[in-house]
Amino acid sequence: MVSVGDAHPTQQPTGETSICVAKRVQQARDRAVTRFQAEPNLRCNAQMQSRHLPKWCRLDDASRNLLEAAIKKLGLSARASDRILKVARTIADLAAEDKLQANHVAEAIQYRTIDRMQ
């Protein structure tokens, strides 16, 4: 009988360990705390307001076009757009990226689309 913890010798482990994920999450949180040092009452991306987004969620042309297309296609509100940017900022932080990139925005849009389906 094979126990749950036993893996077949030819199988490769998949995904990250919990320890690696926890470390990456802590690093992302630390990035946000550092970013918001000069902002009172702002410690994480979720606390950003619309006025904060142009400073910390700058988009290049590709990212901006992607977001604008999603807004039109999905009929998203300004509030939904802000939420996408905050999630994209978090995705970038988890990837240890200072700048938002199109792949971060695309992933955030996907999460929003999934959320709307439920």
C-alpha positions in Angstrom: 0.0 0.0 0.0 1.3 3.5 -0.9 0.8 6.2 1.7 -0.3 9.7 0.7 3.2 11.1 1.3 4.9 8.6 -1.0 5.6 9.8 -4.6 6.4 7.7 -7.5 10.1 8.0 -8.2 9.5 9.4 -11.8 7.1 12.1 -10.7 8.3 15.6 -10.4 7.1 17.7 -7.5 4.7 20.4 -8.7 4.2 23.9 -7.4 5.9 25.8 -4.6 6.2 24.6 -1.0 4.2 26.4 1.6 7.4 27.8 3.1 8.4 29.3 -0.3 5.0 30.8 -0.8 4.9 32.2 2.8 8.4 33.8 2.2 7.3 35.3 -1.2 4.1 36.7 0.4 6.1 38.3 3.3 8.5 39.8 0.8 5.5 41.2 -1.2 4.1 42.7 2.0 7.4 44.2 2.9 7.6 45.8 -0.5 4.2 47.4 0.0 5.1 48.7 3.5 8.3 50.2 2.1 6.4 51.8 -0.9 3.8 53.4 1.4 6.2 54.7 4.1 5.4 58.3 3.4 1.6 57.7 3.2 -0.2 57.8 6.5 -2.9 55.1 7.0 -1.7 53.2 3.9 0.2 49.9 4.4 -1.1 47.5 1.7 -2.2 47.6 -1.9 -5.8 47.0 -1.0 -5.9 50.3 0.9 -5.0 52.4 -2.1 -7.6 54.8 -3.3 -8.1 56.1 -6.8 -5.8 59.0 -6.2 -2.9 56.6 -5.3 -3.1 54.5 -8.5 -1.4 56.9 -11.0 1.7 56.9 -8.7 2.0 53.2 -7.8 0.1 51.5 -10.7 1.6 53.2 -13.7 0.8 51.4 -16.9 2.8 51.2 -20.1 1.0 51.4 -23.4 0.5 47.6 -23.7 -0.9 47.4 -20.2 -3.2 50.4 -20.6 -4.5 49.1 -23.9 -5.2 45.7 -22.3 -7.1 47.3 -19.4 -9.1 49.6 -21.7 -10.1 46.7 -23.9 -11.2 44.7 -20.8 -13.2 47.7 -19.6 -15.0 48.0 -22.9 -15.5 44.2 -23.5 -16.6 43.4 -20.0 -18.4 46.7 -19.2 -16.3 47.3 -16.1 -16.9 50.3 -13.9 -14.2 52.7 -12.7 -14.3 50.9 -9.3 -13.7 47.5 -11.0 -10.8 49.0 -13.0 -9.3 50.3 -9.7 -9.6 46.9 -8.2 -7.9 45.3 -11.2 -5.0 47.7 -10.8 -4.7 46.9 -7.1 -4.6 43.2 -7.8 -2.1 43.7 -10.6 0.1 45.7 -8.2 0.0 42.7 -5.8 0.8 40.2 -8.5 3.8 42.4 -9.5 4.9 42.5 -5.8 4.7 38.7 -5.6 6.9 38.6 -8.7 9.3 41.1 -7.1 8.7 43.5 -9.9 8.7 47.3 -9.4 6.8 48.1 -12.5 3.4 46.7 -13.6 3.6 44.7 -16.8 0.9 43.6 -19.2 1.1 40.0 -17.8 0.3 41.3 -14.3 -2.7 43.3 -15.6 -3.9 40.3 -17.7 -3.8 38.0 -14.7 -5.7 40.5 -12.6 -8.3 40.8 -15.4 -8.7 37.0 -15.4 -9.4 36.9 -11.7 -12.0 39.6 -12.2 -13.6 37.7 -15.0 -13.7 34.5 -12.9 -15.1 36.5 -10.0 -18.0 37.8 -12.2 -18.8 34.3 -13.3 -19.6 33.1 -9.8 
